[in-house]
Amino acid sequence: MFEWNQVVGWIDAVAANPGFVSFVFWVMFTVVAIGAMQNFVYAWAIPHAWIELNRRSQREDDSVCWENMRSRAAPPISVIVPAYNEGATIRDNVMALLSLQYPDLRIIVVNDGSSDDTAERMLREFDMVKTHLVRDTETITHKPIRGIYRSPVHPSLLFVDKENGKKADAINVGLTCVRTPLFCVIDADSLLEPTALLQAVRPFTEDPGNVIAVGGTVGIVNGCTVRNGSVEEYRMPRNMLARLQVVEYVRAYFMARTAASRKGSLLLISGAFGIFRRDIAVAVGGYDTTTVGEDMELVIRMHRHMLEHDAPYTIRYVPEPVCWTEAPEDFRFLSNQRTRWQRGALECLSRHRDMIFRPRYKRLGMVTLPTCVLVDLISPVAEILGYILLVVFLILGWLDPAIFMAVTGFIFSFGVLLSILCLALEQDEIRRFSRPRDLLAVLGLAVFENFGYRQLNSLWRMKGLLQHFRGMTPSWGAMERKGFAASSET
């Protein structure tokens, strides 16, 4: 029979052991030190992001984009669109891509063995006819292709129907069909702003010999007004989970990636929107089909390739072009997404662990990858353990309540400060929140997200960490999407 007094007596006996007490306090000290290092990384990123964002004005960016459009100075680009079960929206998505403002654009839609009518709709809606295409398959392998089709109505549109092999395999098929020096990857369920490619390609035109990849911002479309495949008016989502992700995306893109771009240590270009030099992507073998973090893994492999060949290069992040995507509005789907992201990051770190603390890989090996180990591997464990120890110390009387309140107050205040500073950076650069109530709402969320949502994210990251070390087979998991029509306001 359970007796609470026996439990209390056992706790008192353990707590009276000096060795145990010393061990617990050293654990707590380590947890605090890890948290301090992570906060230092975030604090370091803010001024660097601000400097990068203020290098040139938005007016100058717009002027350069239109000059490139008028003079046709922008290099040709092929847009690869991996599609799986996108029959309901594939026509609208392709029409939106065909209307992008870019002087020399080719679109390659790759049907990854969809079980719905994606292929039938593509063939019917765009009058596709079967064709033969000489492809580059020397260094890239993929699942068998069923057929390749062109549209006589839209000569720049190519459709490839293949057996299912997941997203990375579909992109690789598209890559074998690319004949332009640059290629862009965009999800079939995402929307690019009309001038996004013109803005994202600018680093390639300014420094064509060194820039090998460019990433753009991913925005949350939930709640926005979408007409004819274009976001006409930005609105905050109605769903609370989607609202919280707005703050999270701003912090991830405008602070972390902008600062990393300035220092030449950008490790992740979102799979939803990125532009790459084809020759480098082919030289490293294309996308890895055995990981759920194929976007991050490709970027690390490109870094590695250039460093091992002592070739000058840079990978940039451009904050202005936006690719709109639908955020999960359900805890189950959001949990699947965040667990998958964590597993993808850990798979990449595991495969390239021999680069860590190797001077040969310069800043990437000595600073960037070790920081990823801290943030992606150690930090979630330390954060959860820290919360548990704080509560245990308070219950056992080892921590004064006033000190407990001061420590927790500092932790949450710092998180709130980071979120608000990131929002200020974005608003200064893009001014996305045009309505005062939207701006007030997002500022309130910057405070609210620190009390429960961020801790929940740490638990999901812990779940991904456990799945990784248990050797579970990588999987994308399910994601229910309502579509852009449902996201629009009238």
Backbone torsions as a table, in degrees:
resi	resn	phi	psi	omega
1	MET	NA	137.0	-175.8
2	PHE	-73.4	130.1	175.7
3	GLU	-127.9	117.7	-177.0
4	TRP	-62.6	-33.6	-179.1
5	ASN	-61.7	-34.1	177.8
6	GLN	-67.7	-38.7	177.8
7	VAL	-64.3	-44.7	179.1
8	VAL	-61.0	-41.7	179.1
9	GLY	-63.8	-38.6	178.6
10	TRP	-65.8	-42.3	179.1
11	ILE	-62.5	-42.7	179.6
12	ASP	-62.6	-40.2	-179.6
13	ALA	-65.0	-42.2	179.2
14	VAL	-66.9	-41.0	-178.5
15	ALA	-66.8	-22.7	-179.9
16	ALA	-81.2	-9.0	179.8
17	ASN	-79.1	114.4	-176.8
18	PRO	-59.6	-37.4	-179.6
19	GLY	-63.5	-42.0	179.7
20	PHE	-66.3	-44.2	-180.0
21	VAL	-60.5	-43.4	179.3
22	SER	-62.6	-41.9	179.4
23	PHE	-61.8	-45.7	-178.2
24	VAL	-63.1	-41.8	-179.7
25	PHE	-68.3	-33.9	176.3
26	TRP	-67.8	-37.3	175.0
27	VAL	-61.2	-44.8	179.8
28	MET	-63.6	-40.2	178.2
29	PHE	-61.8	-41.9	179.0
30	THR	-63.4	-42.5	179.4
31	VAL	-61.6	-44.0	179.4
32	VAL	-63.9	-40.8	179.7
33	ALA	-63.5	-41.3	178.6
34	ILE	-63.9	-43.7	177.5
35	GLY	-61.5	-39.6	179.0
36	ALA	-64.9	-40.0	178.8
37	MET	-65.5	-41.2	178.9
38	GLN	-64.9	-42.2	178.4
39	ASN	-64.4	-33.6	176.7
40	PHE	-64.8	-39.8	177.9
41	VAL	-60.4	-45.3	-179.9
42	TYR	-65.6	-43.3	-179.7
43	ALA	-64.2	-37.1	178.0
44	TRP	-63.6	-34.8	-174.0
45	ALA	-70.8	-30.5	-172.9
46	ILE	-61.5	-54.5	-179.7
47	PRO	-63.9	-35.1	178.6
48	HIS	-67.2	-38.0	176.6
49	ALA	-65.3	-39.9	-179.6
50	TRP	-63.8	-43.2	179.4
51	ILE	-63.0	-44.2	-179.1
52	GLU	-64.4	-40.5	-177.9
53	LEU	-69.3	-24.3	-176.6
54	ASN	-101.9	16.7	178.4
55	ARG	-66.4	-33.2	179.0
56	ARG	-150.3	157.9	-176.2
57	SER	-83.2	160.5	177.1
58	GLN	-64.6	-35.4	179.2
59	ARG	-62.9	-40.6	178.6
60	GLU	-64.3	-42.3	178.4
61	ASP	-59.0	-46.3	-179.4
62	ASP	-62.0	-41.4	-179.2
63	SER	-63.1	-44.1	179.4
64	VAL	-64.3	-41.2	-179.8
65	CYS	-59.3	-46.7	-177.1
66	TRP	-72.0	-29.2	175.5
67	GLU	-66.5	-41.3	176.5
68	ASN	-62.7	-38.0	179.7
69	MET	-66.8	-44.1	-176.6
70	ARG	-69.1	-41.9	-175.6
71	SER	-88.8	-6.1	-177.6
72	ARG	58.2	35.7	178.7
73	ALA	-80.4	-17.5	-178.7
74	ALA	-69.0	136.1	-178.5
75	PRO	-69.2	151.3	177.9
76	PRO	-59.5	144.0	-179.5
77	ILE	-132.5	140.3	170.3
78	SER	-107.9	130.0	178.5
79	VAL	-100.0	117.8	178.3
80	ILE	-95.4	126.6	-177.7
81	VAL	-121.2	94.9	174.3
82	PRO	-71.5	130.6	-175.6
83	ALA	-130.5	133.0	175.2
84	TYR	-138.5	117.8	-179.5
85	ASN	53.6	51.9	179.7
86	GLU	-111.1	25.4	-175.1
87	GLY	-57.3	-35.4	-176.1
88	ALA	-69.7	-26.8	-173.2
89	THR	-125.2	-1.6	-171.0
90	ILE	-62.5	-37.1	-179.1
91	ARG	-64.1	-48.6	-178.9
92	ASP	-63.0	-38.7	-179.2
93	ASN	-66.6	-42.4	179.5
94	VAL	-68.1	-39.6	177.9
95	MET	-62.0	-37.3	177.8
96	ALA	-65.5	-38.4	178.1
97	LEU	-68.2	-38.2	179.2
98	LEU	-65.1	-22.4	-178.5
99	SER	-94.2	4.7	178.4
100	LEU	-62.7	145.2	-179.0
101	GLN	-87.5	95.0	179.5
102	TYR	-155.3	136.3	-172.0
103	PRO	-68.5	-33.2	-175.7
104	ASP	-140.9	92.2	-171.4
105	LEU	-127.3	131.1	173.5
106	ARG	-118.8	143.4	-177.6
107	ILE	-120.9	127.7	-179.8
108	ILE	-121.2	107.0	177.6
109	VAL	-94.7	126.1	-177.8
110	VAL	-115.4	111.3	177.5
111	ASN	-82.7	114.0	-174.7
112	ASP	-90.0	62.0	176.4
113	GLY	60.8	42.4	-178.7
114	SER	-59.2	145.8	177.9
115	SER	-93.6	-1.8	176.2
116	ASP	-102.9	-153.9	-175.2
117	ASP	-100.0	29.0	179.8
118	THR	-56.1	-49.5	-177.9
119	ALA	-64.2	-44.8	-178.5
120	GLU	-62.0	-40.8	179.7
121	ARG	-66.1	-40.9	178.3
122	MET	-61.7	-46.1	-178.0
123	LEU	-64.3	-39.5	-176.0
124	ARG	-78.7	-47.1	-173.3
125	GLU	-68.6	-28.8	-175.7
126	PHE	-116.0	15.0	176.0
127	ASP	51.3	46.8	-176.0
128	MET	-70.9	141.4	175.9
129	VAL	-124.8	144.0	-177.0
130	LYS	-66.8	142.3	-177.2
131	THR	-143.8	170.6	175.5
132	HIS	-111.9	138.2	-178.5
133	LEU	-136.4	128.5	174.4
134	VAL	-77.2	118.9	-174.6
135	ARG	-113.4	157.7	178.2
136	ASP	-94.7	101.7	-177.5
137	THR	-117.6	19.6	-174.6
138	GLU	-66.9	-40.6	-175.9
139	THR	-115.5	-4.0	-175.4
140	ILE	-121.5	128.7	177.9
141	THR	-110.9	157.6	-178.0
142	HIS	-165.0	174.5	177.0
143	LYS	-68.4	158.0	-177.5
144	PRO	-59.7	148.5	177.7
145	ILE	-98.2	134.9	178.8
146	ARG	-86.1	-34.6	-178.8
147	GLY	-176.4	153.1	177.4
148	ILE	-121.7	134.4	-172.8
149	TYR	-133.3	148.6	174.1
150	ARG	-121.1	158.6	177.5
151	SER	-108.7	118.5	176.2
152	PRO	-67.5	-22.4	178.9
153	VAL	-77.6	-38.3	179.8
154	HIS	-123.9	87.3	-174.0
155	PRO	-58.5	-23.0	-178.7
156	SER	-84.0	-0.5	-176.1
157	LEU	-101.7	126.9	176.9
158	LEU	-122.5	138.7	178.9
159	PHE	-124.6	128.8	179.5
160	VAL	-118.8	125.6	177.7
161	ASP	-106.8	123.5	-175.1
162	LYS	-138.0	167.8	174.6
163	GLU	-72.7	153.9	-175.8
164	ASN	-65.3	130.8	178.1
165	GLY	-147.8	11.8	-178.8
166	LYS	79.4	173.5	-169.4
167	LYS	-59.5	-48.3	-177.0
168	ALA	-60.0	-39.5	179.5
169	ASP	-66.1	-38.2	178.3
170	ALA	-65.4	-40.5	178.1
171	ILE	-64.0	-40.2	178.7
172	ASN	-60.6	-39.4	176.3
173	VAL	-61.2	-45.5	177.6
174	GLY	-61.0	-37.3	-178.8
175	LEU	-64.4	-34.1	177.7
176	THR	-68.9	-17.3	-179.8
177	CYS	-95.8	-9.1	-175.8
178	VAL	-74.4	134.3	176.4
179	ARG	-122.2	7.1	179.0
180	THR	-99.3	157.5	-178.7
181	PRO	-67.8	-23.8	179.9
182	LEU	-122.3	150.3	171.9
183	PHE	-137.9	150.0	-179.9
184	CYS	-120.8	141.2	176.7
185	VAL	-113.0	128.5	177.9
186	ILE	-139.1	139.7	177.7
187	ASP	-67.4	147.7	-179.4
188	ALA	-66.3	-22.9	-178.9
189	ASP	-100.3	23.5	178.2
190	SER	-117.9	162.2	179.2
191	LEU	-125.0	131.5	174.6
192	LEU	-94.1	139.9	171.0
193	GLU	-63.3	148.0	-173.6
194	PRO	-53.3	-35.5	-177.6
195	THR	-101.1	10.8	-173.7
196	ALA	-59.6	-43.6	-178.8
197	LEU	-66.8	-39.8	178.6
198	LEU	-60.9	-39.0	179.8
199	GLN	-74.7	-41.1	-176.8
200	ALA	-70.4	-27.0	-176.8
201	VAL	-81.7	-9.9	-175.0
202	ARG	-54.4	-44.9	178.7
203	PRO	-57.8	-32.6	178.6
204	PHE	-67.8	-35.5	-179.9
205	THR	-76.9	-29.5	-180.0
206	GLU	-78.7	-34.7	-177.6
207	ASP	-140.7	67.6	-171.9
208	PRO	-63.8	-24.8	-177.5
209	GLY	-81.7	-20.3	-173.2
210	ASN	-112.4	-34.2	-176.9
211	VAL	-72.3	124.6	-179.2
212	ILE	-113.9	-14.0	178.8
213	ALA	-161.8	148.9	178.4
214	VAL	-139.6	135.0	176.0
215	GLY	-112.1	149.8	177.3
216	GLY	-118.9	174.7	-177.4
217	THR	-78.1	142.1	172.5
218	VAL	-107.6	121.6	179.4
219	GLY	-109.0	159.6	-178.5
220	ILE	-93.8	122.4	-173.8
221	VAL	-87.5	-15.1	-178.0
222	ASN	-51.9	126.3	178.5
223	GLY	91.0	-14.7	-178.0
224	CYS	-77.1	158.6	175.0
225	THR	-87.2	114.4	-177.0
226	VAL	-117.3	123.3	176.7
227	ARG	-136.5	134.1	177.3
228	ASN	54.4	40.9	176.1
229	GLY	73.0	18.8	-178.6
230	SER	-135.9	141.3	177.3
231	VAL	-81.3	108.3	-176.6
232	GLU	-86.0	-32.1	-177.2
233	GLU	-148.1	130.0	-179.5
234	TYR	-83.9	134.5	176.1
235	ARG	-139.7	147.1	174.4
236	MET	-67.3	143.1	177.4
237	PRO	-61.6	154.4	175.1
238	ARG	-82.4	-33.3	-179.0
239	ASN	-72.5	133.5	-175.4
240	MET	-65.3	-39.2	178.7
241	LEU	-62.2	-42.8	178.5
242	ALA	-65.5	-36.8	177.6
243	ARG	-61.6	-44.0	179.5
244	LEU	-62.8	-34.3	179.7
245	GLN	-71.0	-24.3	175.6
246	VAL	-60.1	-47.7	178.3
247	VAL	-63.0	-41.3	-178.3
248	GLU	-63.7	-43.4	180.0
249	TYR	-65.3	-39.4	178.5
250	VAL	-60.9	-44.1	-179.2
251	ARG	-66.0	-40.1	-176.6
252	ALA	-69.7	-40.5	-175.5
253	TYR	-87.6	-55.5	-171.2
254	PHE	-72.9	-25.7	178.2
255	MET	-97.2	-64.1	-170.7
256	ALA	-64.2	-51.3	-173.5
257	ARG	-76.3	-32.6	177.5
258	THR	-66.1	-43.2	178.5
259	ALA	-65.5	-41.8	179.7
260	ALA	-63.8	-37.3	178.3
261	SER	-63.5	-40.6	-179.8
262	ARG	-62.7	-35.2	-177.0
263	LYS	-93.6	4.5	178.6
264	GLY	70.1	27.8	-176.0
265	SER	-126.9	31.4	179.3
266	LEU	-72.9	120.1	-176.7
267	LEU	-101.7	-20.1	-173.1
268	LEU	-130.5	124.0	168.1
269	ILE	-112.9	120.4	-173.5
270	SER	-54.6	137.4	177.4
271	GLY	-63.8	-14.9	179.9
272	ALA	-78.7	-23.4	-177.9
273	PHE	-164.2	109.0	176.4
274	GLY	-156.8	149.1	177.1
275	ILE	-118.1	135.1	-174.5
276	PHE	-134.3	152.2	169.3
277	ARG	-75.0	126.6	-175.3
278	ARG	-64.4	-41.2	-175.0
279	ASP	-62.7	-35.9	179.4
280	ILE	-73.6	-42.2	179.6
281	ALA	-61.8	-39.5	178.1
282	VAL	-70.0	-38.6	-178.8
283	ALA	-61.8	-30.5	179.8
284	VAL	-93.1	3.0	174.1
285	GLY	95.9	10.6	179.2
286	GLY	76.1	-158.7	-176.4
287	TYR	-81.4	143.3	176.9
288	ASP	-81.1	121.7	-176.9
289	THR	-88.2	1.3	-175.4
290	THR	-105.6	12.3	179.3
291	THR	-134.9	152.3	175.0
292	VAL	-87.0	-3.0	176.9
293	GLY	-109.3	45.7	-173.3
294	GLU	-64.1	-28.9	-179.9
295	ASP	-69.1	-46.6	177.8
296	MET	-67.2	-39.6	-177.3
297	GLU	-63.7	-39.0	178.3
298	LEU	-63.7	-43.4	-178.8
299	VAL	-63.7	-42.7	178.0
300	ILE	-63.2	-40.4	-180.0
301	ARG	-66.7	-33.7	176.5
302	MET	-68.4	-42.9	173.4
303	HIS	-53.9	-51.1	-175.0
304	ARG	-60.7	-44.5	-179.5
305	HIS	-58.7	-46.8	-177.4
306	MET	-68.4	-39.5	-179.8
307	LEU	-68.5	-40.2	-179.8
308	GLU	-70.0	-21.9	177.2
309	HIS	-99.9	7.6	179.2
310	ASP	51.0	40.3	-179.1
311	ALA	-100.9	134.9	177.1
312	PRO	-67.8	139.7	-178.6
313	TYR	-163.4	166.6	171.9
314	THR	-151.4	148.5	175.5
315	ILE	-121.2	122.6	-170.2
316	ARG	-113.3	156.9	171.1
317	TYR	-121.4	128.3	179.7
318	VAL	-113.8	116.0	-171.9
319	PRO	-75.0	-22.2	-171.4
320	GLU	-72.9	-46.3	-178.5
321	PRO	-67.8	136.9	-175.3
322	VAL	-122.6	134.7	169.8
323	CYS	-109.4	123.9	-176.0
324	TRP	-93.2	133.6	179.0
325	THR	-137.2	159.4	-178.6
326	GLU	-90.6	127.4	-179.1
327	ALA	-88.8	148.1	176.7
328	PRO	-61.6	140.9	178.3
329	GLU	-116.5	14.5	-178.4
330	ASP	-130.7	138.5	-177.7
331	PHE	-58.8	-37.6	-177.2
332	ARG	-65.4	-46.0	-179.3
333	PHE	-69.7	-37.1	177.6
334	LEU	-65.8	-39.1	177.0
335	SER	-62.0	-43.5	178.0
336	ASN	-59.7	-43.5	-178.1
337	GLN	-64.0	-48.9	-176.0
338	ARG	-69.9	-34.8	175.6
339	THR	-64.1	-41.0	179.2
340	ARG	-65.6	-41.9	177.8
341	TRP	-60.0	-43.5	-179.1
342	GLN	-64.7	-42.8	179.0
343	ARG	-64.6	-38.7	178.1
344	GLY	-62.0	-44.1	179.5
345	ALA	-63.3	-41.8	-179.1
346	LEU	-69.0	-36.2	176.6
347	GLU	-62.6	-41.2	179.7
348	CYS	-65.7	-44.6	179.7
349	LEU	-63.7	-38.1	-179.9
350	SER	-66.3	-42.3	-176.9
351	ARG	-71.4	-25.8	-178.2
352	HIS	-116.3	27.8	-178.5
353	ARG	-65.6	-23.0	179.2
354	ASP	-71.2	-6.9	177.2
355	MET	-87.3	-17.4	-173.0
356	ILE	-70.8	130.2	-179.5
357	PHE	59.9	31.9	174.5
358	ARG	-107.1	113.7	-178.4
359	PRO	-55.9	-25.0	-180.0
360	ARG	-58.6	-30.5	-177.1
361	TYR	-97.1	15.0	169.2
362	LYS	52.5	-138.0	-174.9
363	ARG	-61.5	-34.8	-179.7
364	LEU	-59.4	-46.1	-177.5
365	GLY	-80.2	-30.8	-174.0
366	MET	-90.7	-25.4	-175.7
367	VAL	-125.7	-54.5	-169.5
368	THR	-65.3	-53.1	-179.4
369	LEU	-65.5	-41.8	173.7
370	PRO	-59.0	-36.2	176.8
371	THR	-64.8	-37.8	176.6
372	CYS	-63.9	-37.9	176.4
373	VAL	-61.2	-42.2	179.0
374	LEU	-63.4	-49.1	-173.0
375	VAL	-76.4	-41.6	-172.8
376	ASP	-91.8	-29.8	-175.5
377	LEU	-103.3	-51.1	-172.7
378	ILE	-85.5	-40.8	-172.3
379	SER	-58.3	-46.9	-179.3
380	PRO	-59.4	-40.4	179.0
381	VAL	-65.5	-45.2	-178.4
382	ALA	-64.4	-39.8	-177.9
383	GLU	-65.3	-47.9	179.6
384	ILE	-64.1	-43.6	178.9
385	LEU	-62.7	-38.3	179.4
386	GLY	-62.7	-44.3	177.8
387	TYR	-61.5	-43.0	-179.1
388	ILE	-63.6	-45.8	-178.3
389	LEU	-65.5	-37.7	177.3
390	LEU	-58.9	-44.9	179.6
391	VAL	-66.5	-43.5	180.0
392	VAL	-62.3	-44.4	179.0
393	PHE	-60.9	-39.2	179.9
394	LEU	-66.8	-43.2	-179.5
395	ILE	-64.9	-42.0	-177.3
396	LEU	-78.8	-5.7	179.7
397	GLY	81.1	13.5	179.4
398	TRP	-83.6	-9.9	-177.0
399	LEU	-132.2	125.9	179.0
400	ASP	-64.9	134.4	-179.1
401	PRO	-54.4	-35.1	179.3
402	ALA	-65.9	-39.9	177.7
403	ILE	-67.6	-40.0	177.8
404	PHE	-57.9	-46.0	179.8
405	MET	-65.6	-37.6	-179.8
406	ALA	-66.5	-43.3	-178.9
407	VAL	-65.5	-49.7	-179.4
408	THR	-65.1	-37.1	177.2
409	GLY	-61.9	-40.9	178.5
410	PHE	-65.7	-43.1	-178.8
411	ILE	-59.1	-49.9	-177.1
412	PHE	-71.6	-35.7	179.5
413	SER	-64.4	-39.8	179.3
414	PHE	-65.2	-41.3	177.6
415	GLY	-62.1	-42.4	178.0
416	VAL	-63.0	-43.7	-179.8
417	LEU	-60.3	-43.9	179.4
418	LEU	-59.9	-46.7	-177.8
419	SER	-63.2	-42.7	-178.6
420	ILE	-66.6	-41.4	178.2
421	LEU	-63.1	-39.7	178.2
422	CYS	-64.6	-41.3	177.3
423	LEU	-63.7	-38.6	177.5
424	ALA	-63.0	-39.7	177.6
425	LEU	-62.0	-46.4	-178.7
426	GLU	-66.4	-42.6	-178.4
427	GLN	-65.2	-34.4	178.0
428	ASP	-68.4	-33.0	-175.7
429	GLU	-88.1	-47.0	-171.3
430	ILE	-112.3	-29.3	-177.2
431	ARG	55.8	51.4	-178.0
432	ARG	-70.2	-34.9	-177.4
433	PHE	-88.0	91.6	-175.6
434	SER	-82.6	-28.8	-179.6
435	ARG	-90.2	132.9	-179.7
436	PRO	-55.5	-36.4	-177.9
437	ARG	-69.4	-31.5	175.1
438	ASP	-67.6	-41.8	179.1
439	LEU	-64.9	-42.4	177.8
440	LEU	-64.7	-38.7	179.5
441	ALA	-63.0	-43.9	-177.3
442	VAL	-71.5	-31.6	175.0
443	LEU	-66.8	-39.8	176.1
444	GLY	-64.0	-38.4	178.5
445	LEU	-67.5	-30.6	177.5
446	ALA	-61.6	-28.2	175.2
447	VAL	-83.9	-47.6	-173.1
448	PHE	-63.3	-35.4	-174.3
449	GLU	-64.4	-20.8	-178.7
450	ASN	-76.7	-11.4	-176.1
451	PHE	-112.5	73.0	175.5
452	GLY	123.2	-49.9	-174.9
453	TYR	-68.2	-45.2	-179.2
454	ARG	-67.1	-35.6	176.9
455	GLN	-66.9	-37.1	177.2
456	LEU	-64.2	-39.6	176.3
457	ASN	-61.6	-38.2	177.5
458	SER	-63.7	-37.5	177.1
459	LEU	-66.2	-39.7	177.8
460	TRP	-65.7	-38.0	177.7
461	ARG	-66.8	-36.3	174.9
462	MET	-62.6	-40.2	177.9
463	LYS	-61.1	-43.8	177.5
464	GLY	-63.8	-38.5	178.4
465	LEU	-63.0	-44.7	179.4
466	LEU	-64.5	-41.4	178.8
467	GLN	-62.9	-38.7	179.6
468	HIS	-63.4	-47.9	-177.0
469	PHE	-75.4	-15.9	173.9
470	ARG	-84.3	-6.8	176.9
471	GLY	74.5	30.0	179.9
472	MET	-68.3	146.0	-179.4
473	THR	-65.6	128.2	-179.6
474	PRO	-58.6	139.1	179.3
475	SER	-149.3	145.9	178.9
476	TRP	-77.0	-26.5	-178.9
477	GLY	74.6	177.1	-175.9
478	ALA	-92.1	151.9	176.5
479	MET	-148.9	113.2	179.5
480	GLU	-87.7	126.1	-179.7
481	ARG	-118.4	139.5	-179.5
482	LYS	-89.6	-17.4	-179.6
483	GLY	92.2	159.7	-175.3
484	PHE	-70.3	-29.2	179.4
485	ALA	-62.7	-38.0	179.6
486	ALA	-72.8	-22.2	-179.4
487	SER	-82.9	-12.7	-173.3
488	SER	-85.0	150.6	172.7
489	GLU	-105.1	150.3	177.7
490	THR	-109.0	NA	NA
